[in-house]
Amino acid sequence: MLALTVLLAVTRCNKDETSGLMPGPDEGTLNVELTDAPLNLDLVEEASVTISKVEIRKHVEGDMSDTGNPFITLYDSTETFNLLELRNGVTETLANMKVPTGKYDHIRMYVDDASLTLTNGNTYNVKVPSGEETGIKIFIKPAIQVEGGLTSNLLLDFDVSQSFVLKGNLNTPAGVKGFNFKPVIRAVNKATAGQINGMVTDTADTGVAEAAVWIEQDTVVSTTFSDSTGSYAILGVEEGVYDLFAVKEGYDTTMVEDVEVTAGSENTENIELIPVDESSGE
């Protein structure tokens, strides 16, 4: 598992934006951010998605279909993103535009292409089911509120570790036969979310690179990998209490229990990994 961070923001020009005026009482500014989680970094050289459009829809009570309020286009410019370049808080602006005030509960993301390049040089293009024609549907829970004259922030957690499904077996002579693409994306209202960050070190207090770090609340919620210094960050964590885990080959899994996250908070949780031979007493 691995989590990376991307700030997807779109700038769409209109009269207010080009004149530099503040949004009126019936408009607010909406930022859209994306965070994702591809496969083990030891295996993947590049994980790319080509996004051509992002739309958002106002909340319609009791309507879980696309028949209510019309969608507003946030982004309409085809661009390919290598998700491996964006991790642990590194961001890239994709959407930042004025929208009418109100609650928004539904995103559609149009993905034209997706591919994985492994460290052995093999590239696998994957079919994007309905992502290009009707868009990938993502429901925002809780709905995000856009208020007049203010900025609201939305995080999209693109879990690539679940979205790219391996066909074949890395440990057999036949090896990898390709990948299926089944996008798993969660939408997080940043007004109700915080983040967890810190360092992963060994018993000598040396940073451990490429350690898998994840949080659970009954099931896995979000994941990441530590960078070359041992630093990690998990963004868009909804308020609540989580168990935090870290592991790397050659080390035992370490768990930090009952990490409490509140809205707007930045929790620092450092994690020490113990080598397997030390924990076994050898």
C-alpha positions in Angstrom: 0.0 0.0 0.0 1.1 3.6 -0.7 -0.5 7.0 -0.5 0.6 10.0 -2.4 -0.7 13.5 -2.4 -1.8 15.7 -5.2 -3.6 19.1 -5.1 -5.9 19.0 -8.2 -7.1 22.5 -8.8 -8.7 24.1 -11.8 -8.7 27.8 -12.7 -11.7 28.8 -14.7 -11.8 32.4 -15.8 -15.0 34.4 -15.5 -15.8 38.1 -15.2 -15.2 38.2 -11.4 -11.9 36.3 -11.6 -10.4 38.3 -14.5 -11.3 41.6 -12.8 -9.8 40.4 -9.5 -13.1 41.1 -7.6 -14.0 39.0 -4.5 -16.9 36.6 -4.9 -20.3 38.0 -4.2 -22.6 36.9 -1.4 -24.1 34.2 -3.7 -20.7 32.7 -4.6 -17.8 31.0 -2.8 -14.5 29.6 -3.9 -14.0 25.8 -4.2 -10.6 24.1 -4.1 -10.4 20.4 -5.2 -7.5 18.3 -4.0 -6.6 14.7 -4.8 -4.6 12.1 -2.8 -3.8 8.7 -4.0 -2.3 5.3 -3.1 -0.5 3.1 -5.7 1.3 -0.2 -5.4 4.6 -0.9 -3.6 7.2 1.6 -4.7 9.7 -1.2 -5.1 7.6 -2.5 -8.1 6.3 0.7 -9.7 8.2 3.3 -11.6 5.2 5.4 -12.7 1.5 5.4 -12.1 -0.3 7.8 -14.5 -3.9 8.9 -15.1 -5.1 11.2 -17.8 -8.0 13.4 -16.5 -10.1 15.4 -19.0 -12.9 16.8 -16.9 -14.1 17.2 -13.3 -17.7 18.1 -12.4 -19.5 18.7 -9.2 -23.2 18.7 -8.4 -25.3 20.5 -5.7 -26.9 18.4 -3.0 -30.5 17.3 -3.8 -32.2 15.7 -0.7 -32.9 12.0 -1.3 -31.5 12.0 -4.9 -28.6 9.6 -5.4 -28.9 9.7 -9.2 -27.8 12.3 -11.8 -31.3 13.6 -12.4 -31.3 16.5 -9.8 -29.4 19.7 -10.1 -27.1 20.1 -13.2 -23.3 19.5 -12.8 -20.9 22.4 -12.8 -17.7 21.9 -14.7 -14.6 22.5 -12.5 -12.0 21.3 -14.9 -12.1 20.8 -18.7 -8.5 20.4 -20.0 -6.9 17.0 -20.6 -3.7 16.5 -18.6 -1.7 13.4 -17.6 -0.4 13.1 -14.0 2.3 10.8 -12.8 1.0 10.2 -9.3 4.4 8.9 -8.0 5.7 12.5 -8.2 3.1 13.7 -5.8 3.3 12.2 -2.3 3.5 13.1 1.4 2.1 16.6 1.0 3.5 17.6 -2.4 0.7 19.3 -4.2 -0.2 20.6 -7.7 -3.0 23.0 -8.3 -5.8 21.8 -10.6 -9.1 23.5 -9.5 -9.9 26.8 -7.8 -13.0 28.5 -9.0 -16.1 30.3 -7.9 -19.3 28.3 -7.6 -22.8 29.2 -6.3 -23.3 28.9 -2.5 -24.8 25.7 -1.1 -24.0 22.1 -0.3 -22.3 19.8 -2.9 -22.4 16.1 -2.6 -21.4 14.5 -5.9 -18.3 14.6 -8.1 -17.8 13.1 -11.5 -14.2 12.6 -12.7 -13.5 11.7 -16.4 -10.4 9.6 -16.8 -9.4 9.0 -20.4 -6.4 6.7 -19.8 -4.5 5.1 -17.0 -1.2 3.1 -17.0 1.4 1.6 -14.8 5.1 1.3 -15.6 7.0 -1.2 -13.4 10.6 -0.9 -12.4 11.5 -3.7 -14.9 10.4 -1.3 -17.7 7.2 -3.0 -18.6 4.2 -0.6 -19.1 0.6 -1.7 -18.8 -2.2 0.4 -20.2 -5.5 -0.3 -18.6 -9.1 0.0 -19.7 -11.0 2.7 -17.9 -14.6 1.4 -17.4 -17.1 4.3 -18.1 -14.5 6.8 -16.8 -14.2 8.5 -20.2 -17.9 8.4 -21.2 -19.9 9.0 -18.0 -17.3 9.8 -15.5 -16.3 8.1 -12.2 -19.0 8.9 -9.6 -17.8 10.0 -6.2 -20.1 10.9 -3.4 -19.0 13.5 -0.8 -19.9 12.5 2.7 -20.6 14.7 4.5 -21.5 17.1 1.8 -19.3 20.1 1.5 -20.7 23.6 2.2 -19.7 26.5 0.0 -20.4 29.8 1.7 -20.5 33.3 0.2 -17.1 35.0 0.0 -15.3 32.1 1.6 -13.1 29.2 0.3 -14.1 25.5 0.8 -11.7 22.7 0.3 -12.4 19.2 -1.0 -10.0 16.3 -1.0 -10.3 13.3 -3.3 -8.4 10.2 -2.1 -7.6 8.1 -5.1 -6.5 4.7 -3.7 -4.4 3.3 -6.5 -3.4 0.2 -4.5 -7.0 -0.9 -4.8 -7.7 0.7 -8.2 -5.0 -1.1 -10.1 -5.7 -4.8 -9.6 -2.9 -7.2 -10.6 -3.6 -10.0 -13.1 -1.3 -12.9 -12.6 1.3 -13.5 -9.9 4.6 -11.8 -9.3 6.0 -14.9 -7.7 5.3 -17.4 -10.6 7.1 -17.9 -13.9 4.2 -16.5 -15.8 4.5 -13.2 -13.8 2.4 -10.2 -14.4 -0.3 -10.5 -17.1 -1.5 -6.9 -16.7 -3.8 -4.9 -14.5 -7.6 -4.2 -14.2 -8.6 -0.7 -13.4 -11.4 -0.5 -10.8 -11.1 3.1 -9.4 -11.6 3.5 -5.7 -11.9 7.2 -4.7 -13.2 8.7 -1.5 -14.2 12.4 -1.1 -13.2 14.2 2.1 -14.6 17.5 3.2 -11.5 19.2 4.6 -13.5 21.3 7.0 -14.2 18.1 8.9 -10.7 16.5 8.4 -7.2 16.8 9.8 -3.9 15.1 9.0 -1.3 12.8 10.6 2.4 13.1 9.9 5.7 12.3 11.4 8.9 10.2 11.1 9.5 6.5 10.7 12.8 5.6 12.3 14.7 2.5 13.4 16.1 1.7 16.9 19.2 3.8 16.1 16.9 6.8 15.4 17.7 6.7 11.6 15.0 7.5 9.2 13.5 4.5 7.4 12.7 5.2 3.7 9.8 3.5 1.8 8.1 2.1 4.9 4.4 1.5 4.4 2.3 3.6 6.8 -1.5 3.4 7.1 -4.4 4.1 9.4 -7.3 1.8 10.3 -10.8 2.3 11.8 -12.2 -1.2 11.5 -10.8 -1.3 8.0 -7.9 0.5 6.2 -8.8 4.2 5.7 -5.7 5.7 4.0 -2.1 4.7 3.3 1.2 6.2 2.4 5.0 5.5 2.2 7.7 7.3 4.0 10.1 9.4 1.8 13.9 9.1 1.6 14.3 10.8 5.0 11.7 8.6 6.8 9.0 11.4 6.8 5.4 10.6 6.1 2.0 12.4 5.9 -1.6 11.2 5.6 -4.0 14.0 4.6 -7.7 14.2 4.6 -8.3 12.2 7.8 -11.9 12.6 9.0 -12.4 13.4 12.7 -12.2 10.3 14.9 -9.9 7.8 16.6 -7.6 5.6 14.5 -4.9 3.0 14.9 -1.7 3.9 13.0 0.6 1.2 11.5 4.0 1.0 9.9 6.1 -1.8 8.4 8.9 -2.5 6.1 10.6 -5.7 5.0 13.1 -6.8 7.7 11.1 -5.0 10.5 8.2 -6.0 12.6 4.9 -4.1 12.2 4.5 -1.3 14.7 1.1 -0.1 15.8 0.2 3.2 17.6 -3.2 2.9 19.1 -5.9 5.5 19.6 -4.6 8.4 17.5 -7.2 11.1 17.8 -7.8 13.4 14.9 -9.9 16.6 15.0 -10.9 19.0 12.2 -8.1 21.2 11.1 -5.5 19.4 13.3 -2.0 18.3 12.3 -1.1 15.3 14.5 2.6 14.4 14.8 3.1 10.7 15.4 6.6 9.3 15.2 7.0 5.6 14.7 9.9 3.3 15.6 10.4 0.1 13.7 12.2 -2.8 15.3 14.3 -5.2 13.2 13.0 -8.7 13.1 16.2 -10.2 14.5 16.1 -7.7 17.5 12.5 -8.4 18.3 13.1 -12.2 18.2 16.0 -11.9 20.6 18.4 -13.4 18.1 
